[in-house]
């Protein structure tokens, strides 16, 4: 097959079941090619995809063949003036026909309208993808290190937080929530100008996928962590939770605030039967990475982080701040 007629359009809710099917098929093929053989991946849940696409509906796209069949998709979201895309996939039998490039160009055009920084993440084995992203304007920057924390092994270090000391944004008084959101927005903006995680906080709460933990210093928010406690895929019995985002105000005592948040997370997650936490941190946050390892995290693998060349220069510079997040859905 040398050519194919197709069109790119915005993803709608009715597309999500097919997106889940294509995504599971594409990544099952990828894992079998580049890593040890394994069973087929379970599909991402519709609930999870509905949450993922809610962060910037116009950025989520699908490729549709002339006969009406969906043959590719890209998920994306924005965090204020920071945008990224992923997961992205084209059905294996339709590779090499320009579908992937059209999806990337479409989502990049959308994100450039409002974002100062645009990025993505991919696997280091994905040479073809890295080449494709490079051709469409992205440059390799710092890697992302994927970390794990055993809640069982770190019990002595992280236990002891009383239930009354856990501060959950979703469980706070309604009158207090806007001010707490303002505080969390101020933290992310202090780390990267224009970065705003507050819609992510609201979406995780709205779709009942996890909790946002808050560390206070007097009457001010000193740090926060968005923790996903509901699996991304169906049939997941691994006992994993995900620190989706964790930030500490640059002027706070980073280690003390980090420990407070980890103790809150430990107490809540172990009470619900979770045994492992997974997170990711961009390599530009070297000092934060060292602190995480001091608190029991260990590196398990890495991903390649890429940034659109038109992005603000700070995306290519080292930072002394604490900002855990991944540019991967």
HUKA-V695414 format. One record per pair of residues at least 12 apart in sequence whose ideal C-beta (glycine too) atoms are under 10 Angstrom apart, sorted by the first residue. I is the first residue (numbers start at 0). GAP is how many residues later the second one is. If there is no record, write none. Layout:
BEGIN
I|GAP  I|GAP
END
This chain:
BEGIN
0|92  0|93  0|94  0|95  0|96  1|94  1|95  2|94  2|95  3|59  3|61  3|62  3|67  3|90  3|92  3|93  3|94  3|95  4|59  4|60  4|61  4|62  4|92  5|56  5|57  5|58  5|59  5|60  5|61  5|63  5|64  5|65  5|66  5|88  5|91  5|92  5|93  5|96  5|97  6|55  6|56  6|57  6|58  6|59  6|95  7|53  7|54  7|55  7|56  7|64  7|65  7|66  7|91  7|94  7|95  7|97  7|98  7|99  8|52  8|53  8|54  8|55  8|97  9|43  9|47  9|48  9|49  9|50  9|51  9|52  9|96  9|100  10|38  10|42  10|46  10|47  10|48  10|49  10|50  10|51  10|59  10|62  10|63  10|64  10|65  11|41  11|45  11|48  11|50  12|33  12|36  12|37  12|40  12|44  14|34  14|38  14|45  14|46  14|47  14|49  14|55  14|58  15|28  15|29  15|30  15|31  15|32  15|33  15|34  15|36  15|37  15|44  15|46  15|57  16|26  16|29  16|32  16|53  17|44  17|51  17|52  17|53  17|55  17|73  18|24  18|25  18|27  18|30  18|33  18|34  18|41  18|43  18|51  18|53  18|54  18|55  18|56  18|68  18|70  19|22  19|23  19|24  19|25  19|26  19|28  19|29  19|53  19|213  19|214  20|22  20|23  20|49  20|70  21|21  21|40  21|41  21|48  21|49  21|50  21|51  21|67  21|68  21|69  21|70  21|72  22|18  22|20  22|21  22|26  22|50  22|52  22|64  22|65  22|66  22|68  22|210  22|306  23|16  23|17  23|18  23|19  23|20  23|65  23|209  23|210  24|15  24|16  24|18  24|64  24|66  24|67  24|68  25|15  25|46  25|47  25|61  25|62  25|63  25|64  25|65  25|66  25|69  26|13  26|14  26|17  26|60  26|62  26|96  27|12  27|13  27|14  27|64  28|12  28|60  28|62  28|63  28|66  29|59  29|62  29|93  29|95  29|96  29|99  30|92  30|94  32|59  32|92  33|89  33|90  33|91  33|92  33|93  34|88  34|90  34|266  40|192  40|194  41|189  41|190  41|191  41|192  41|193  41|194  42|190  42|191  42|192  43|31  43|43  43|187  43|188  43|189  43|190  43|285  44|164  44|185  44|186  44|187  44|188  44|189  44|190  44|191  45|188  46|160  46|161  46|162  46|183  46|187  47|159  47|161  47|180  47|182  47|183  47|184  47|185  47|186  47|281  48|24  48|26  48|38  48|183  48|280  49|153  49|156  49|157  50|26  50|149  50|152  50|153  50|155  50|156  50|157  50|158  50|159  50|177  50|179  50|278  51|23  51|24  51|25  51|34  51|35  51|151  51|155  51|157  51|180  51|277  52|20  52|22  52|23  52|24  52|150  52|276  53|23  53|145  53|146  53|148  53|149  53|152  53|153  54|20  54|21  54|22  54|23  54|24  54|28  54|144  54|145  54|147  54|148  54|274  55|19  55|20  55|21  55|22  55|23  55|27  55|28  55|29  55|51  55|54  55|55  55|58  55|59  55|143  56|19  56|20  57|18  57|20  57|49  57|52  57|53  57|55  58|15  58|16  58|17  58|18  58|19  58|24  58|25  58|26  58|47  58|48  58|49  58|50  58|51  58|52  58|54  58|55  58|56  59|13  59|14  59|15  59|16  59|17  59|25  59|47  59|50  60|12  60|13  60|14  60|15  60|24  60|27  60|41  60|42  60|43  60|45  60|46  60|49  61|12  61|41  62|27  62|28  62|31  62|34  62|35  62|36  62|37  62|39  62|40  62|43  64|26  64|29  64|32  64|34  68|22  68|25  69|21  70|18  70|19  70|20  70|22  70|23  70|26  70|28  71|16  71|17  71|18  71|19  71|22  71|23  71|25  71|27  71|28  71|30  71|31  72|14  72|15  72|16  72|17  72|18  72|26  72|30  73|12  73|13  73|14  73|15  73|16  73|26  73|28  73|29  73|30  73|32  73|33  73|34  73|36  73|46  73|255  74|12  74|13  74|14  74|32  74|253  74|254  75|12  75|27  75|30  75|31  75|32  75|34  75|35  75|42  75|44  75|253  76|34  76|122  76|123  76|126  76|250  76|252  77|32  77|33  77|35  77|36  77|37  77|40  77|118  77|121  77|122  78|36  78|38  78|109  78|113  78|115  78|116  78|117  78|118  78|119  78|120  78|121  78|166  78|246  78|248  79|34  79|35  79|36  79|37  79|105  79|108  79|109  79|112  79|113  79|114  79|115  79|116  79|117  79|118  79|119  79|120  80|33  80|34  80|35  80|36  80|37  80|108  80|111  80|112  80|113  80|114  80|115  80|231  81|29  81|32  81|33  81|34  81|35  81|36  81|37  81|106  81|110  81|111  81|112  81|113  81|114  81|115  81|229  81|230  81|233  81|243  81|245  82|24  82|25  82|27  82|28  82|29  82|30  82|31  82|32  82|33  82|34  82|35  82|36  82|37  82|225  82|228  82|244  83|23  83|27  83|31  83|33  83|34  83|35  83|36  83|37  83|221  83|222  83|223  83|224  83|241  83|242  83|243  83|244  83|245  84|18  84|19  84|21  84|22  84|23  84|25  84|26  84|33  84|34  84|35  84|36  84|48  84|242  84|243  84|244  85|21  85|33  85|34  85|35  85|36  85|217  85|240  85|241  85|242  85|243  86|33  86|34  86|145  86|241  86|242  87|12  87|15  87|16  87|19  87|32  87|34  87|41  87|44  87|45  87|240  87|241  88|14  89|12  89|13  94|33  95|32  99|28  99|29  99|32  99|33  99|36  100|31  100|32  100|34  100|35  101|34  102|33  103|16  103|25  103|28  103|29  103|31  103|32  103|33  103|34  104|31  104|32  106|13  106|29  107|12  107|25  107|28  107|29  107|30  107|200  107|202  110|197  111|25  111|196  111|198  111|199  113|80  114|79  114|193  114|195  114|196  114|197  115|76  115|77  115|78  115|79  115|194  115|195  115|196  115|197  115|198  115|199  116|75  116|76  116|77  116|78  116|190  116|191  116|193  116|194  116|195  116|196  116|197  116|198  116|199  116|210  117|19  117|20  117|188  117|189  117|190  117|191  117|192  117|193  117|194  117|197  117|209  118|19  118|22  118|25  118|163  118|186  118|187  118|188  118|189  118|192  118|196  118|208  118|209  119|13  119|18  119|183  119|184  119|185  119|186  119|187  119|188  119|207  119|208  120|22  120|23  120|159  120|161  120|182  120|183  120|184  120|185  120|205  120|206  120|207  120|208  121|16  121|18  121|22  121|181  121|182  121|183  121|184  121|205  121|206  122|178  122|179  122|180  122|181  122|205  123|16  123|19  123|177  123|178  123|179  123|180  124|179  125|177  125|178  128|175  128|177  129|174  129|176  132|171  132|173  132|174  132|175  133|172  133|175  135|170  135|172  136|169  136|170  136|171  136|172  136|173  136|174  137|167  137|168  137|169  137|170  137|171  137|172  137|173  138|167  138|168  138|169  138|170  138|172  138|176  138|177  139|164  139|165  139|166  139|167  140|141  140|142  140|143  140|163  140|164  140|165  140|166  140|170  140|174  140|175  140|176  141|139  141|140  141|141  141|142  141|143  141|144  141|162  141|163  141|165  141|173  141|174  141|175  141|176  141|177  142|137  142|138  142|139  142|140  142|141  142|159  142|160  142|161  142|162  143|136  143|137  143|138  143|139  143|140  143|157  143|158  143|159  143|160  143|161  143|181  143|182  143|183  143|184  144|134  144|135  144|136  144|137  144|138  144|140  144|144  144|147  144|148  144|152  144|153  144|154  144|155  144|156  144|157  144|158  145|132  145|133  145|134  145|135  145|153  145|154  145|155  145|156  145|157  145|180  145|182  146|96  146|130  146|131  146|132  146|133  146|134  146|142  146|145  146|146  146|149  146|150  146|151  146|152  146|153  146|154  146|177  147|92  147|128  147|129  147|130  147|131  147|148  147|149  147|150  147|151  147|152  147|153  148|92  148|94  148|113  148|116  148|117  148|120  148|127  148|128  148|129  148|130  148|143  148|144  148|146  148|147  148|148  148|149  149|125  149|126  149|127  149|146  149|147  149|148  150|88  150|89  150|90  150|111  150|114  150|115  150|116  150|118  150|119  150|123  150|124  150|125  150|126  150|145  151|87  151|118  151|123  151|124  152|122  152|123  152|143  152|145  153|108  153|109  153|112  153|123  153|141  153|142  153|143  154|111  154|115  156|102  156|105  156|106  156|109  156|137  156|138  156|139  157|101  157|104  157|105  157|106  157|107  157|108  157|109  157|111  157|112  157|137  157|138  158|104  158|107  158|108  158|111  159|103  159|106  159|107  160|98  160|99  160|101  160|102  160|103  160|104  160|105  160|106  160|107  161|101  161|105  162|104  162|105  162|108  164|95  164|98  164|99  164|102  165|45  165|47  165|48  165|97  165|98  165|99  165|101  165|102  165|105  166|13  166|45  166|46  166|47  166|48  166|49  166|54  166|57  166|93  166|94  166|97  167|37  167|43  167|44  167|45  167|46  167|59  167|96  167|100  168|12  168|15  168|29  168|32  168|33  168|35  168|36  168|42  168|43  168|44  168|45  168|52  168|55  168|57  169|31  169|32  169|34  169|35  169|36  169|38  169|40  169|41  169|42  169|43  170|34  170|40  170|41  171|40  171|42  175|38  176|24  176|25  176|28  177|20  178|40  178|41  178|42  179|18  179|21  179|32  179|34  179|36  179|40  179|41  179|44  180|15  180|16  180|17  180|18  180|20  180|21  180|31  180|40  180|43  181|16  181|39  182|15  182|31  182|33  182|36  182|37  182|38  182|39  182|40  182|41  182|66  183|12  183|13  183|14  183|16  183|17  183|28  183|30  183|37  183|39  183|40  183|42  183|61  183|63  183|65  184|12  184|13  184|14  184|16  184|36  185|34  185|35  185|63  186|33  186|34  186|35  186|36  186|37  186|60  186|61  186|62  186|63  186|64  186|65  186|134  186|135  186|136  187|12  187|36  187|57  187|59  187|61  187|133  187|135  187|137  189|57  189|58  189|59  189|60  189|61  189|131  190|56  190|57  190|58  190|59  190|94  190|123  190|128  190|129  190|130  190|131  190|132  191|55  191|120  191|122  191|123  191|127  191|129  191|131  192|119  192|121  193|118  194|52  194|128  194|130  196|15  196|27  196|29  196|47  196|48  196|50  196|126  196|128  197|14  197|26  199|12  199|26  199|44  199|45  199|125  200|13  200|23  200|25  200|43  200|44  202|23  203|22  203|23  203|24  203|25  203|26  203|40  203|41  204|21  206|23  207|21  207|22  208|17  208|18  208|19  208|20  208|21  208|22  208|23  208|33  208|35  209|15  209|16  209|17  209|18  209|19  209|20  209|31  209|32  209|33  209|34  209|58  209|59  210|14  210|15  210|16  210|17  210|18  210|30  210|53  210|54  210|57  210|58  210|61  211|12  211|13  211|14  211|15  211|32  211|33  212|12  212|13  212|14  212|30  212|33  212|47  212|48  212|49  212|50  212|51  212|52  212|54  212|55  213|46  213|47  213|50  214|31  214|33  214|34  214|37  214|41  214|42  214|43  214|44  214|45  214|46  214|47  214|48  214|49  215|41  215|44  216|32  216|34  216|35  216|36  216|39  216|40  216|43  219|29  219|31  219|32  220|26  220|28  220|31  220|36  221|25  221|26  221|27  221|29  221|30  221|31  221|32  221|34  221|35  221|38  221|39  222|23  222|24  222|25  222|26  222|29  222|30  222|31  222|33  222|34  222|35  222|37  222|38  222|99  223|21  223|22  223|23  223|24  223|25  223|33  223|37  224|18  224|19  224|20  224|21  224|22  224|23  224|32  224|33  224|35  224|36  224|37  224|39  224|40  224|54  224|99  225|16  225|17  225|18  225|19  225|20  225|21  225|98  225|99  226|14  226|15  226|16  226|17  226|18  226|19  226|34  226|37  226|38  226|41  226|42  226|47  226|50  226|52  227|12  227|13  227|14  227|15  227|16  227|17  227|49  227|50  227|51  228|12  228|13  228|36  228|39  228|40  228|43  228|44  228|45  229|12  231|97  237|36  237|37  237|38  237|40  238|30  238|33  238|34  238|35  238|36  238|37  239|29  239|34  239|35  239|36  239|37  239|38  240|24  240|27  240|28  240|29  240|31  240|32  240|33  240|34  240|35  240|36  240|37  240|38  241|32  241|34  241|35  241|36  241|37  241|38  241|84  242|18  242|19  242|22  242|26  242|34  242|35  242|36  242|37  242|38  242|49  242|54  242|81  242|82  242|83  243|34  243|35  243|36  243|80  243|81  243|82  244|34  244|78  244|79  244|80  244|81  245|12  245|15  245|16  245|19  245|33  245|35  245|42  245|46  245|76  245|77  245|78  245|79  246|14  246|41  246|74  246|75  246|76  246|77  246|78  247|12  247|13  247|40  247|43  247|73  247|74  247|75  247|76  248|72  248|73  249|69  249|70  249|71  249|72  249|73  251|70  253|33  253|34  253|37  253|66  253|67  253|68  254|36  254|39  254|40  254|67  256|65  257|30  257|33  257|34  257|36  257|37  257|64  257|66  258|32  258|35  258|36  260|61  261|15  261|30  261|33  261|34  261|35  262|32  264|12  276|19  276|20  277|19  277|22  277|48  278|13  278|18  278|45  278|46  278|47  279|21  279|22  279|23  279|25  279|44  279|45  279|46  279|47  279|48  280|16  280|18  280|41  280|42  280|43  280|44  280|45  281|21  281|23  281|25  281|33  281|37  281|41  281|42  281|43  281|44  281|45  282|19  282|22  282|35  283|21  283|30  283|31  283|32  283|33  283|34  283|35  283|36  283|37  283|39  284|33  284|34  284|35  284|36  284|37  284|38  284|39  284|40  285|32  285|33  285|34  286|31  286|32  286|33  286|34  286|35  287|31  287|32  287|33  287|34  287|35  287|36  288|33  288|35  290|31  291|30  291|32  296|27  302|23  302|24  302|25  304|21  304|22  304|23  305|21  306|20
END
